[in-house]
Amino acid sequence: MRAGLVVLAIAYFALGTGSLAVVGLLEPMAVTFGTATADVAQLVSVFALTFAVAAPGFQVLFSAWSRRALLLLGLAVTGAGALGAAFAPTLGWAIVARVVMALGGAAVGPMASALAAHLVPPREQVRALSFVFGGLIFATVLGVPIATWAGHALGWQGVFVTLALISLSCIPAALRFVDDHGAGDPIRVSALLGVLRDAPTAWSVLTTLLQIGGQFVTYTLIALVLTERYALAPQFVSVALLVFGISGVSGNWLGGRWGDRGSPLRIVWLAVAGLTLVFIAMALVPHSPVAGLVLFAAWGVLAMLFQAPQQKRLLQFAPGMGGLVLALNSSATYLGVSIGSFSSTHAWRAWGTSSLPVVSAVFLAGAALSLLFSQRATKGVPDAG
C-alpha cells in the first residue's frame, strides 16, 4: 500500500511540474520561438483549460475502465506530450503538445486521488489524499525551482524530456505496486449533470475554482510581483519559489493530520479566509523583500492546507461517485489556473503589477462566499457542513 501511494505521488509530481514549469521557463522559451513572453504564457492557460474540460469528460467516457488502467493510459499520453513539447519547432506545435500533455494529466490527476482513497481505510483517507497530493507540493518545492534553473542554465527542452521519462517510468511501477483493478459503474452524462446540480457539491467545486483562480492571478506573474513590488533581486526568485514550496509541504502535512482528526470544513474555512487576508496584506504592506517572502511563505502554507480536506468533503457529498467528484474538483482546479492566468495578464496590462494581489483578493472573497453557500446547502453530511 505504501509503495502504491509513493508511485501515485510521483505521478502527481510529474503532472504538477509539467503544468507549472512553464511559469519559470517563459523567457528561454520565448527566445527559442522568437516571440513575446506573454505569448508563451498561453501554454499555461492552454494546459489548464484542456485539463478542465477533459477531466470530467474522461470519467464519463472511460467509467467502465479500471482506475489503474486509466491511470496508465494517462501516464503514457502525458509522457508523449512532454516529448512533443521538448522537440516542438514552433510555439504552435508546443501548444499542440501541451494539449496532449493536459489530456494525459486529466486522467492521471483524478485517478491518482481516487486510487489513493481506495487503497486505505476511510479513517485514513485524508492522510492518503494529502500524501499523494504531496507530489504536487514537491513539484512546487523542487520541480518548478529546479526546472527554472535547468531551463535557464541547460535549456528548457531537457526539462520536458525529463518530465516524459518520469511519467513513463511510473507505468511499470504502477503495474507492480498499485494493486487496484476496481472500476466504477458506467457514468452517463445525466449523472455528471446531476452531480453538478447538487448544491453542496456545485458550490464546493466553485470554491475550488475561485480559490485556485485567485492564487494564479498573482502566481502567473510572481516573478514580476517579487522583483517590482518587493524589490527582490531577480536571482533570488527561484529561492522565493523554494520557500513557497517548503511552506506548502507544511500546509499539506497539517491538512492531512487535521483532516482525519476533525471537521474538514473548518480547515477549508481557515485556508480560504487566511488566503484572502494574505492577498489583502500583499496589496497594502510596504515594498520590502522580507515582507514579500513572509507573505509568500504564509500563502504557501494556506494554499496547500486547502486541498486534502476539500477532497474529503467532496467524497462525503457523493460517496458512490468518488472518481467523478474528484475529477470535477481537478477540473475546477485547472479551470481556475486558466482563468487566473488569463486575468493576470489582462490586469497587469491594464493596471500594473500592484493590482494583481487586489484582484486575487477579490477572487478569494468569492471563494469564501461560495464556501458559505456550500455549508448552508449541506444537510445530513457528517463533518462536511
C-alpha positions in Angstrom: 0.0 0.0 0.0 2.8 2.4 0.9 4.7 1.7 -2.3 1.5 2.3 -4.3 0.9 5.7 -2.6 4.5 6.6 -3.4 4.0 5.8 -7.1 0.8 7.9 -7.2 2.6 10.8 -5.5 5.4 10.6 -8.1 2.8 10.6 -10.9 1.3 13.7 -9.3 4.8 15.2 -9.1 5.3 14.8 -12.9 1.9 16.2 -13.6 2.4 19.2 -11.3 5.8 20.0 -12.6 4.7 19.7 -16.1 1.8 22.0 -15.6 3.7 24.7 -13.7 7.2 24.6 -15.0 6.3 26.9 -17.9 5.9 29.7 -15.4 9.6 29.6 -14.8 10.6 28.9 -18.4 8.8 31.8 -20.2 11.9 33.7 -21.1 14.1 30.9 -22.6 11.1 29.5 -24.4 10.2 33.0 -25.8 13.8 33.3 -27.1 13.7 29.8 -28.8 10.4 30.5 -30.5 11.2 34.2 -31.3 8.0 35.5 -29.7 7.0 37.7 -26.7 7.0 36.2 -23.2 3.2 37.0 -22.8 2.6 34.8 -25.9 4.4 31.8 -24.3 2.3 32.3 -21.2 -0.6 30.8 -23.3 1.0 27.4 -22.7 -0.2 27.7 -19.0 -3.8 28.6 -20.0 -4.0 26.0 -22.8 -2.9 23.2 -20.5 -5.3 24.3 -17.7 -8.3 24.8 -20.0 -7.8 21.4 -21.8 -7.4 19.6 -18.4 -10.5 21.3 -17.1 -12.7 20.1 -20.0 -11.2 16.6 -20.3 -11.1 15.5 -16.6 -14.9 15.1 -16.1 -15.3 14.0 -19.7 -12.9 11.1 -19.3 -14.9 10.0 -16.2 -18.0 9.6 -18.5 -16.1 8.1 -21.5 -13.9 5.7 -19.6 -16.1 5.0 -16.5 -16.1 1.3 -17.2 -12.3 1.1 -17.3 -10.4 0.1 -14.2 -8.9 3.0 -12.3 -5.4 1.7 -12.7 -5.9 1.2 -16.5 -7.0 4.8 -16.9 -4.0 6.0 -14.8 -1.6 4.0 -17.1 -3.2 5.5 -20.2 -2.9 9.0 -18.8 0.8 8.5 -17.9 1.6 7.3 -21.4 -0.2 10.2 -23.0 1.4 12.7 -20.7 4.9 11.3 -21.5 4.2 11.5 -25.2 3.0 15.1 -24.9 6.1 16.1 -22.9 8.4 14.7 -25.6 6.4 16.5 -28.2 6.9 19.8 -26.3 10.6 19.2 -26.0 11.0 18.9 -29.8 8.4 21.4 -30.8 9.8 23.6 -33.7 7.4 26.4 -33.2 5.1 27.9 -30.5 2.1 26.4 -32.4 3.5 22.9 -32.1 4.3 23.5 -28.5 0.7 24.4 -27.9 -0.4 21.2 -29.5 2.0 19.2 -27.3 0.6 21.0 -24.2 -2.9 19.9 -25.2 -1.7 16.3 -25.4 0.0 16.6 -22.0 -3.1 18.0 -20.5 -5.2 15.2 -21.9 -3.0 12.7 -20.2 -2.9 14.7 -17.0 -6.7 14.8 -17.0 -6.6 11.0 -16.4 -3.6 11.0 -14.1 -4.7 13.6 -11.5 -8.3 12.3 -10.7 -7.2 8.7 -10.9 -4.2 9.2 -8.6 -6.6 10.8 -6.0 -9.3 8.1 -6.5 -6.8 5.3 -6.2 -5.3 6.8 -3.0 -8.8 7.0 -1.5 -9.4 3.3 -2.3 -6.1 1.9 -1.1 -6.7 2.9 2.5 -9.5 2.6 5.1 -12.0 5.5 5.2 -10.5 6.8 8.5 -7.1 7.3 6.7 -8.4 8.9 3.5 -7.5 12.5 4.2 -3.9 11.5 5.1 -3.6 9.3 2.0 -5.0 12.1 -0.2 -2.6 14.5 1.4 0.3 12.2 0.8 -0.5 11.7 -2.9 -1.3 15.3 -3.4 2.1 16.0 -1.8 3.5 15.1 -5.2 2.1 18.3 -6.4 3.6 20.1 -3.4 7.0 18.8 -4.2 6.5 19.9 -7.7 6.4 23.4 -6.4 9.2 22.8 -3.8 11.6 21.0 -6.1 10.2 20.6 -9.5 9.5 24.2 -10.5 12.6 25.8 -9.0 14.9 23.1 -10.4 13.1 23.3 -13.8 13.5 27.1 -13.7 17.2 26.8 -13.0 17.8 24.0 -15.5 15.8 25.7 -18.2 17.9 28.8 -18.0 21.2 27.1 -17.5 20.9 24.0 -19.6 18.0 24.5 -21.9 14.2 24.2 -21.4 13.9 21.2 -23.8 15.8 18.9 -21.4 13.2 19.8 -18.7 10.4 18.3 -20.8 12.4 15.2 -21.7 13.0 14.6 -18.0 9.3 15.0 -17.3 8.5 12.5 -20.0 10.9 10.0 -18.6 9.4 10.4 -15.1 5.8 9.9 -16.4 6.7 6.8 -18.5 8.7 5.3 -15.6 5.6 5.4 -13.4 3.9 2.9 -15.8 5.9 -0.3 -14.8 5.9 0.9 -11.1 2.1 1.3 -11.1 1.7 -2.2 -12.6 3.9 -3.6 -9.8 2.7 -1.6 -6.8 -0.8 -0.2 -7.4 -2.9 -3.2 -6.7 -6.3 -1.9 -7.6 -8.3 -3.2 -10.5 -11.7 -1.8 -9.5 -13.9 0.2 -11.8 -17.0 2.2 -11.1 -20.3 1.7 -12.7 -20.8 3.3 -16.1 -21.5 7.0 -15.8 -23.8 8.8 -18.1 -23.8 12.5 -18.9 -27.0 12.8 -16.9 -25.1 11.6 -13.8 -22.5 14.2 -14.4 -25.1 16.9 -14.7 -26.9 15.5 -11.6 -23.7 15.9 -9.5 -23.3 19.5 -10.8 -26.9 20.2 -9.8 -26.3 19.0 -6.3 -26.0 22.3 -4.4 -23.3 21.4 -1.8 -21.1 19.8 -4.5 -21.6 22.6 -7.0 -20.8 25.3 -4.6 -17.8 23.4 -3.3 -16.4 22.9 -6.8 -16.9 26.7 -7.4 -15.0 27.3 -4.2 -12.0 25.3 -5.6 -12.2 27.2 -8.9 -12.2 30.7 -7.3 -9.6 29.7 -4.7 -7.2 28.5 -7.3 -8.0 31.3 -9.8 -7.3 33.9 -7.2 -3.9 32.5 -6.5 -2.9 32.3 -10.1 -3.8 35.9 -10.8 -0.7 36.7 -8.8 1.3 33.4 -9.2 1.4 33.6 -13.0 3.5 36.7 -12.9 5.0 36.1 -9.5 8.5 36.9 -10.7 7.3 40.5 -11.6 5.5 40.8 -8.3 8.6 39.8 -6.3 11.0 41.9 -8.2 8.9 45.0 -8.9 6.7 45.3 -5.8 9.0 43.7 -3.2 12.4 44.7 -4.7 13.7 41.1 -4.6 16.8 40.6 -6.8 15.9 38.5 -9.9 18.5 35.9 -9.0 16.6 35.2 -5.8 13.2 34.4 -7.4 14.0 30.7 -7.5 14.9 30.9 -3.8 11.5 32.5 -3.2 9.8 29.7 -5.1 11.6 27.2 -2.9 10.4 29.0 0.2 6.9 28.9 -1.2 7.2 25.1 -1.9 8.6 24.3 1.6 5.8 26.2 3.2 3.3 24.3 1.0 4.7 21.0 2.3 4.0 22.2 5.8 0.4 23.2 4.9 -0.2 19.9 3.1 1.1 17.9 6.1 -1.1 19.9 8.5 -4.2 19.4 6.2 -3.6 15.7 6.3 -3.2 15.5 10.0 -6.0 17.8 11.0 -8.4 16.5 8.3 -8.5 13.0 9.8 -9.0 14.2 13.3 -11.6 17.0 13.0 -14.0 18.7 10.6 -12.6 19.2 7.1 -14.9 22.2 6.7 -13.1 24.1 9.5 -9.8 23.6 7.8 -11.1 24.7 4.4 -12.5 27.9 6.0 -9.2 28.6 7.6 -7.4 28.2 4.3 -9.8 30.4 2.3 -10.1 33.1 4.9 -6.4 33.1 5.6 -5.5 33.4 1.9 -7.9 36.4 1.5 -6.1 38.2 4.3 -2.7 37.3 2.8 -3.6 38.9 -0.6 -5.0 42.0 1.1 -1.8 42.3 3.1 0.3 41.9 -0.1 -1.6 44.8 -1.6 -1.0 47.0 1.5 2.4 46.2 3.1 5.5 48.3 2.3 7.8 47.3 -0.5 10.2 45.1 1.3 11.9 41.8 0.3 11.5 40.4 3.8 7.7 41.3 3.9 7.3 39.8 0.5 9.0 36.5 1.5 7.0 36.2 4.7 3.7 36.7 2.9 4.7 34.4 0.2 5.5 31.7 2.8 2.1 32.2 4.5 0.5 31.9 1.1 2.2 28.5 0.6 1.0 27.1 3.9 -2.6 28.2 3.4 -2.8 27.2 -0.2 -1.8 23.6 0.4 -3.8 23.3 3.7 -6.9 23.5 1.5 -6.7 20.6 -0.9 -6.9 17.3 1.1 -9.8 18.4 3.4 -11.7 19.8 0.3 -11.4 16.5 -1.5 -12.6 14.7 1.7 -15.7 16.9 1.8 -16.5 16.1 -1.9 -16.2 12.4 -1.2 -18.7 12.8 1.6 -21.1 14.5 -0.7 -21.1 11.8 -3.3 -19.6 8.6 -1.8 -20.7 6.4 -4.7 -19.1 8.6 -7.3 -15.7 9.4 -5.9 -13.8 9.4 -9.2 -16.3 11.8 -10.7 -16.4 14.4 -8.0 -12.6 14.3 -7.7 -12.4 14.8 -11.4 -14.7 17.8 -11.2 -12.5 19.1 -8.4 -9.4 18.7 -10.6 -11.3 20.2 -13.5 -12.1 23.2 -11.3 -8.5 23.5 -10.2 -7.2 23.7 -13.7 -10.0 25.9 -14.9 -9.1 28.2 -12.0 -5.5 28.2 -13.3 -6.7 29.1 -16.8 -9.0 31.9 -15.6 -6.4 33.1 -13.1 -3.6 33.3 -15.6 -5.8 34.9 -18.2 -7.0 37.5 -15.6 -3.4 38.0 -14.5 -2.2 39.1 -18.0 -5.1 41.5 -18.5 -4.9 43.0 -15.0 -1.2 43.6 -15.4 -1.6 45.3 -18.8 -4.4 47.5 -17.5 -3.4 48.4 -14.0 0.2 47.2 -13.5 1.9 44.7 -11.1 0.5 46.3 -7.9 -3.1 45.4 -9.0 -2.5 41.6 -9.0 -2.9 41.0 -5.2 -6.0 43.1 -5.2 -7.6 41.1 -8.0 -6.5 37.9 -6.2 -8.3 39.1 -3.0 -11.5 39.6 -4.9 -11.4 36.1 -6.3 -10.7 34.7 -2.7 -13.7 36.7 -1.4 -15.8 35.0 -4.0 -14.4 31.6 -2.8 -15.4 32.4 0.7 -18.9 33.3 -0.4 -19.2 30.0 -2.4 -18.0 28.0 0.6 -20.7 29.7 2.8 -23.4 28.7 0.3 -22.0 25.2 0.2 -22.1 25.0 4.0 -25.7 26.2 4.1 -26.8 23.8 1.4 -25.3 20.8 3.3 -27.8 18.6 5.2 -27.0 15.3 6.8 -23.4 15.0 5.6 -21.2 14.2 8.6 -18.3 16.7 9.1 -18.9 18.4 5.8 -21.3 21.1 6.9 
